[in-house]
Amino acid sequence: MVHRTVLKVKISCQKCKQKVLTAVSGVEGVDKVEIDAGKGVLSVTGTADPYEVITRVKRTERLVEVVSVGPPPKSDDKKPDQKEKEKEKTTSLPKVCERCGRAYIHVGKAEEPNLTCSVM
């Protein structure tokens, strides 16, 4: 099962970052490793045991705090063409006049319907 382990790690320099990357990438089952040194967040995605990932980071003598362990976020793997087709399928509802409650279609430069509209 694929897990996403997010840890808060104190990373003060490039050497610290490299140590953490080396330690975590050596764990069997790691697919993706992301580090945000500014925020001090390490994200590890893969089938690797979260406990093993945490243990490896602790061995680098860094302060470690577990933020979350769980399934990875769902990615939007749809192709751009599919996204455009979905946008074409969705239609917007016509605007409704505040005075008479009738629907109208926006044509031209005016944003609002004719203020003198009435039902005949």
C-alpha positions as CSV (number, residue, x, y, z in Angstrom):
1,M,0.0,0.0,0.0
2,V,1.3,3.5,-0.9
3,H,1.9,5.8,2.0
4,R,2.8,9.5,2.3
5,T,4.8,10.3,5.3
6,V,5.2,14.0,6.1
7,L,7.8,15.0,8.7
8,K,9.0,18.2,10.2
9,V,12.8,18.1,10.1
10,K,15.2,20.9,11.2
11,I,17.3,21.5,8.2
12,S,19.8,24.3,8.7
13,C,22.2,23.9,5.7
14,Q,22.7,22.1,2.4
15,K,24.8,19.4,4.1
16,C,22.0,18.6,6.5
17,K,19.5,18.4,3.5
18,Q,21.9,16.0,1.7
19,K,22.2,13.8,4.7
20,V,18.4,13.5,5.1
21,L,17.9,12.8,1.4
22,T,20.6,10.1,1.3
23,A,19.2,8.4,4.4
24,V,15.6,8.4,3.2
25,S,16.3,7.4,-0.4
26,G,18.1,4.3,0.8
27,V,14.8,2.9,2.3
28,E,13.3,0.2,0.1
29,G,10.0,1.2,-1.5
30,V,10.5,5.0,-1.6
31,D,9.1,6.4,-4.8
32,K,9.3,10.1,-4.2
33,V,11.1,12.4,-1.7
34,E,10.4,16.1,-1.4
35,I,12.1,18.6,0.9
36,D,11.1,22.1,1.6
37,A,14.1,23.4,3.6
38,G,12.5,26.8,4.2
39,K,9.5,25.2,6.0
40,G,11.5,22.2,7.2
41,V,9.1,19.7,5.8
42,L,10.0,16.3,4.3
43,S,7.5,14.3,2.3
44,V,8.2,10.7,1.4
45,T,5.8,8.8,-0.9
46,G,5.9,5.1,-1.6
47,T,5.4,1.6,-0.3
48,A,8.1,2.0,2.3
49,D,7.3,1.5,6.0
50,P,6.7,4.9,7.6
51,Y,8.4,3.7,10.8
52,E,11.5,2.9,8.8
53,V,11.5,6.3,7.2
54,I,11.2,8.0,10.6
55,T,14.0,5.9,12.0
56,R,16.3,6.7,9.2
57,V,15.8,10.4,9.5
58,K,16.4,10.2,13.3
59,R,19.7,8.5,12.6
60,T,20.9,11.6,10.8
61,E,20.8,13.3,14.3
62,R,18.1,15.8,13.2
63,L,15.1,16.8,15.2
64,V,12.1,15.0,13.8
65,E,8.4,15.6,14.3
66,V,5.7,13.5,12.6
67,V,3.2,15.7,10.8
68,S,1.1,13.0,9.1
69,V,1.1,9.5,7.7
70,G,-1.5,8.4,5.3
71,P,-2.5,7.9,1.7
72,P,-1.0,10.2,-0.9
73,P,-3.1,13.0,-2.3
74,K,-5.0,12.2,-5.4
75,S,-3.3,13.7,-8.4
76,D,-5.1,15.0,-11.5
77,D,-3.7,12.7,-14.1
78,K,-6.1,13.8,-16.8
79,K,-4.7,15.0,-20.1
80,P,-5.2,18.7,-21.0
81,D,-7.5,17.7,-23.9
82,Q,-9.8,15.9,-21.4
83,K,-9.9,18.9,-19.2
84,E,-10.9,21.1,-22.1
85,K,-13.7,18.6,-23.1
86,E,-15.0,18.7,-19.5
87,K,-15.1,22.5,-19.6
88,E,-17.1,22.3,-22.8
89,K,-19.6,19.9,-21.3
90,T,-20.3,22.2,-18.4
91,T,-22.7,25.0,-19.2
92,S,-23.3,28.1,-17.2
93,L,-26.8,29.1,-16.3
94,P,-28.2,32.3,-17.8
95,K,-28.3,35.4,-15.6
96,V,-31.6,36.4,-14.0
97,C,-33.0,39.9,-14.0
98,E,-33.3,41.2,-10.4
99,R,-36.5,43.2,-11.2
100,C,-38.6,40.7,-13.1
101,G,-36.9,37.4,-12.4
102,R,-36.6,36.5,-16.1
103,A,-33.5,34.9,-17.5
104,Y,-31.5,36.7,-20.1
105,I,-28.4,36.0,-22.1
106,H,-25.6,38.6,-21.9
107,V,-25.0,40.1,-25.4
108,G,-22.8,43.1,-26.0
109,K,-20.9,45.3,-23.5
110,A,-23.6,45.8,-20.8
111,E,-23.2,43.7,-17.7
112,E,-26.8,44.1,-16.5
113,P,-30.1,43.7,-18.4
114,N,-32.2,46.5,-19.6
115,L,-33.6,48.3,-16.5
116,T,-36.9,48.9,-18.2
117,C,-37.6,45.2,-18.7
118,S,-41.2,44.1,-18.1
119,V,-43.4,41.1,-18.8
120,M,-46.0,41.9,-21.5
